[in-house]
Amino acid sequence: MSGKARKGGAAVPRIEKTFGALDIGSSKVCAMIVGRTETGELLVLGTGQRASDGVKRGYITDMQATELAVREAVEQAERIAGLNIDHVHVSCSSGGLTSTIARVEIDLGGGRIDEDDVDHLLAAGRETIQPGGRMVLHAQPALYTLDGATGVKKPIGLHAERLGVDIHVVFADGAPVRNIDQTVAAAYLGVSGIVAAPIAAGTACLGEEERELGVALIEMGAAVTNISLYAGGMLVGLFTIPFGGADITDAIASAFGLRRAEAERIKCFHGAATSSPRDNHDMIDLRLPEEDSKLVGAGGRAPDDKHSISRAQLVSVIRQPLDYLIGEITKGLKELGFTGAQGQRIVLTGGCAELRGLADHMQVALGRTVRIGRPSGLAGLPDAHAGPAFSTLAGLALFAADEPVDIRSIASSYQQVHKHSGAAVLQRLWRALVGNF
């Protein structure tokens, strides 16, 4: 798409390049088309969303149903944008995502660093990756080192005896990733890249300073909760919990004899993670909507069963699965080593993060500063897609537009290499962080 266009009666800037994003989640499939304007701004051109019926806990279990949802979501985004796309960046939240940091060095003999030196370093780094039968989703250079000095972002033009780089690698099981690729291909779309959902969400929600100082991003989706730990400007750990907002919805449905759709509506409109003195007096009508009153025997109540519950009852039911999830999050944070100096922040995102009072409740439960992460960096983002439930989708578009370097695209080249273990690199990062507090 190029040239000036009119959208909604107003002129929009010239679009130089477009990017497609596709988030295949357990509750929804959503698509976004973003254009880079002549000024470098990223402008949302169209969005689409459909219910996800073929995905369970992040895994595609019904390819045909998922393919249909993909088609409809993309077509909706295309209609709004007024253009077609043929390639997308797709999210991946399943497949046992794991993350590691590898560090490699090459000898330069004190010379001036040029692009060829950096290419040789990255090619050497590629040779050190040992997937162990798993699929490599990402292998990206993060920060460079010059003679042991860390945190160098642009080494070209400097002099050094040794040039090193920290490489961020994300692995996934191959079969779930291939199912994603095959499903998207069946919808007549090419896959420009498959992006780990925690990386996409972090791209949309986290500031550069947060990633430098250390932050835990907790993406609370419908059926999967991902914890991603950032330090020294890069992702250094991942932990996945097969539990999410849909489990809270199911607890409400079971407790009050509701269908899932009605339980979800009550959770969104009346639910909360914290209680108040008024909760015993605020009543919630559980009557089925008039248009659904004839659906007897469909897993819900009989249409003549009209009763109410107090908000206190609803909060009590919500707190049971929520506190279980918080306990699992606590275990995950401990396993990732997020137990250092006070001041390290937690950012909540994902659809479940929209539950009222969640940040305050988790701040008390986890003993950390907690905020809700919403997508940023995109102009023209519709209000309906500006909440934490759409962080991964927005992050996919930002990731695609950033076009980050992946060392797998660097040609092989021989260099003398010094390899450091991932554990040693993590220890070095955390020592540096603790020293700053």
N, C-alpha and C positions, 0 to 999 in steps of 0.2 A: 504494500500500500504506500503510495507516495502522493505528494501534492497536497494542497489545502482541501479540506473536506468540511462538510457541515453536519453536525450531529446535534439533534434536538434544537435546530434553529440557530445554533451558534457555531462560529468558525472554530476549528480545532487546529493546532499547529501541524506542520508537515511531519509526517511519520516516515522515518528513514528505515526502520527495521521492526518487525513484529516477532513476538515470542508467545508460544503456547504453553500453558501449565495445566496439568491434570492431576487432581488429588483423588485417589481411589481409597476411600475409607470404609469403615465397617457400618456407618450409618448413612453416609452420603457420598455421592460422586460429584465433584464440582470441577469446573473448567474456568480458565481465565485467559483472555487474550490481552497482551500488553504491547504497546508501541513505544519505541524510543524516538522522541522528537528531535528536531534539528538542533535544539538547545541542550540535548542530553537528558532531558526529563523523561521519566518512565510514566506513561499515561495508560490507565486501564481503559480498554476499548469495549470490552464485553465480558460478561460472566454468565455461567450457567450452572444449574444444580438439579440433581435428581436423587431420589432415594436409592440406597444401595441394598439390594436384595441378595446379592451373590457373594458377599464377603463376610467372613467370620473371623474375628480376632486378627484382622489384618490380612488373612489368607483368602485368596480367591477360591471359592468352593463351587460356584456355578458360573462357568465362563460365559454362557449365553446370556444370562441375566445381567452380568456385569458389563458385557459388551454393549447391550442395549442401553444401559444407563450411561455408559461412556458416550455413545452416539448422541443420545438426547441432550446430555449436558453440553457437549461440544457444539452441537447444532444451535442450541439456545444462545451460547456465547457468540457464535458466528453471526446469528441474526442481529443481535444487538450491536456487534462491532461493524456489521456491513461488509465483512470480508471472510474468506475461508482460510483455514490453516491446514497444513499437511504434516506438521511435526509438533511434538509436545515433549516437555520434560515431565516425568511421571514420578510420583512419590512411592516410597516403599517403607512400610512400618512393620513388616513381618520378616520371617526368615532368620530369626536369631541374630539380629544385628550386633556386631561387636566392633570395638574401635581400638586401635593401638597407635603408638607413635614410634617411628623409626628415625634414627639419626645417622647420617653418613657424612664423611669428610673426604676431601681430595687435597693433595699437596699442590701448592702454587709457587712455592719458592720466593715469595715476596713480590710477585708480579702484580700488575694491574688487572683487575677482574673485568672481563668482557662477557658478552652474551654467550660466546662459545664455551667459556668456563662454566657458566651456569647450566648450559645444556648438558655438558659432560657430567656435572654433578648430579643433575636430575636423572640422567640415564643410568648413572651408577646406582642411584637410589632405587630405581626400578628393579634392578637386579637383586636387591636385598630383600624384596618382598617375598614372603613365603606363605601363600594362601592356605596350604594344607588341605587342598581339595575343596575349598570354599571359593565363592565368587568375590572378586574385588569390586566394590561399588565406587569407592573413591580412593585416590592416591594422590594427594595434593600437597605441594610444598607450603609450609606455613611460615616459619621464620628462619632466617639464615644466621650463621655464626661466623665470626671472623676471629681466628686465633683464640677461640674459646669465648669471646664476647658474644652474648646472646641478644636476641631481639632486633636483629638487623632486617629491615624490610626490603631495601633496595641496595644490594651489594655492588652492582655494576659501577665501575669507575673508581672503586676503592682498592687499596693494596692489602695483601694478606699473605702470610705463610701457608695457612690452611683455611679452606672455605668449607663450611658445613651447612647442612639444612635439616630441619625437623620436618618429617613427612607424616602427614595425617592419613591413616589408612582405615577404611571401613570395610568389613567383610560381611557377607550374607550367604545363607544357603542358596544354592543355585536354582532348585526347583521352583520356589515361590517367585523368584525374580523372573524366571523364564515364563511362568504363567502370566505375570503382568505384561511382559513384552508381547506374548502371543495374543492376549486379550485386546490390547491396544491395536495390534496389527490387524486383527479381525474387524476392527472398526475403521479400517482403511486410514490409519494414521501411522506415521513413522515415529519412532522413539529416539529423540535427540539425546536423552540421558535419563537414567533411573537414579533418583536422588533419595538418600535416606531421609525419612521424614524429620528426625531430630535436627539434621543439618538445615533443612529447608525452614523449619520453625525458628531455629536460632538465627538464620539470616534475616528473618522478618522482625524478630522481637528483641534481639539483644543489641546493645550498643557496643562500640569498640572498646570502651573503657571497662565495661562489665566483663567482656571476654578476656581482657588483659589481667584484671585483678582476681578473677575467679568467680564463677557463678554456676549454679545448677539450674538448668532449664527442665521443668517438669511439664511434659505435654500430655494432658489428660484427655484422651480421646474417648470415643464411644465404648470401645472394647479393649483398647490397649493403652497403657500408660508408659511413656518412654521418659527415662531420666538421662539427660546428657550433661556432662560436666565439662566446662570450659575453663582453661587456665593458660596464661601466657599467650593469649590471642587465638587459641585453637581448641578444638574438641579433643579431650584426652580420655574420655570414658563414656560408656553407654551401659544402660541397664534397662531391661524391658519387663514389665509386669502385665500379664494377660488379664487385666481387670480395668474397667472404666465406667463412664457415665451410664451406659446401658445397664450395667449391673445394679446401679442405684434405682434406675427406672423399674427394673424387674422386681426389686424389693418392694417398691411402692405398689406395683400391680398385684403382687402376691398378698401383701398385707391387707389391702382394701378391696380385693376382688375386682380389679379393673383390667381393661385391655391395655396393652402397651402404649397405644397412641394416647389414650386418656391419661395414663400415668405420666407419660412424658410431658403432656400439657400442664398437668398439675405441678410437676416438679419445676418446670420452667417459670410458671406464673406465680406460684405460691411457695415453692421450696426455698430452703435456706440451710446453711451449715451451722448457723448460730441461732440461739433462742433469745427471746425477749419477754418481758413481763406480760405483754399483750397477747402472746401466742395462745394462752388458754381461752381467750375471749374471741379471737378471730376465727370465724367458722368458714369452712370451705365446702361448697356444695359439690357433691360427687355424682349428681344426676348426669346421665348420658345426654349429649347434645340431641336436640329434637330429631335431626336427620339420621341419628344412629339408634334411635329408640326402638326400632324394629329388629335390631340385630340381636336376637335372643339365641343363646347356645353357641355364640362365637367366641367364647372364652371370657365374656364379661358378665355383668349382672343382668337380671331380668329388668325390663323397662319400668316396672312399677316399683322397683326398689329405690326409693328416694331417701337418701340420708346424707348427713354431713359429718365432717370430722373437724377437729380443731387444728389450727396450725401447729400447736405443740405436738399433737400426734404425728403429723407429717414430718416434722423436724426429727422426732425421735426415731422414726423409721429410716430416714435419710442418714442419720448419724451412724447407724450400725454398719452398713457397707462402706461408708466414707471413712470411718475410723479404722476399719480393716485395711483399706487402701493406704491410709496414712501410715499404718504400721509397716506395710510392705515398702512404701517409699522410704521410710526411716532405715529399713534394712538395706535398701539399694544405695542410699547415700553413704551409709557406713561402709558397704562393700567397695564403693568407688573412692573411699578415702576422704569424703567431704566432711571432715571432723576437725579442721584446723582452727585458725584464729577466728575470733568473733568478727563480724562485719561482712562475712561472705554472704552473698545475696541469693535468694531463690526466686525464680520467675516462673509463674504458672501460666500455661496457655492451653489451647485445645477447648473443645466444646464444654467439657465439665467445669472448666475454670469460670464459666459464666454463672455458676451457682452463687446466689447471694451470700455474702459473708464468708466465702471460702478463704480468701486471703487472710482475714483476721483469725479465723479458726486455725489455719495451718501455721500461721506465725507463732501462735501460742504453743501448738503441738510440737513444732519442729525447733522452736527457739532460734529462729533466724528471721531476718528481714525478708518479707515476702511481698511481691507486687504481681499484678496481672499483666501479662505481656500481650500486646495487640500489634497487628502488623503496621509497619511504617515504611516509608520510602517510595510509595506509589501515589501518584496524583490521580484524582478522579475515582478513587475506590468507593463503590456504593456503600451506604450505611449498612445495608443488609449483609455485606461481606467484610465489614471493618472490625468485627469482633474477634476474640481469641479462637473461636471455632474455625476461622479461616486463615490462621497464621501459616500453616503448612502450604496452602494454596498460594498465598502472596509470596512466601519465601521461595517457592519453585520458580515463580516469574522473575524474582530478583536474582536468583541463582543463574537462571538461563541468560538474563541480560548481562550479568557480570562475566560470563564465559571464563570461569576459573581454569587455570592450568592444571592438567592432569598428567602426571609423569609417565603414564602408560603411552602417551602420544609422542614421547621423546625417543629418538632413534638410539639404539644401543651404541655404547662407546666405551673403550677400556680406560680406566683410571685406577690409580692406587686408592683403595677405599678402606676407611676405618669405620667399622660398624659398631654401633652402641645399642644395647638392649633397650626395649621399650620400658622396662621397669626402671632402668637407670635414668632415662629421660624424664619419666614421671616424677621420680624422686628429686631430680634437679629442679623441675618446675615448681614443685610444692615447697622446696626449701627457699626458693626465690620469693614465692608468695608469702610464706610465713615471715620472712625477713622484712617484708614491707608493712607488717601490721604491728 
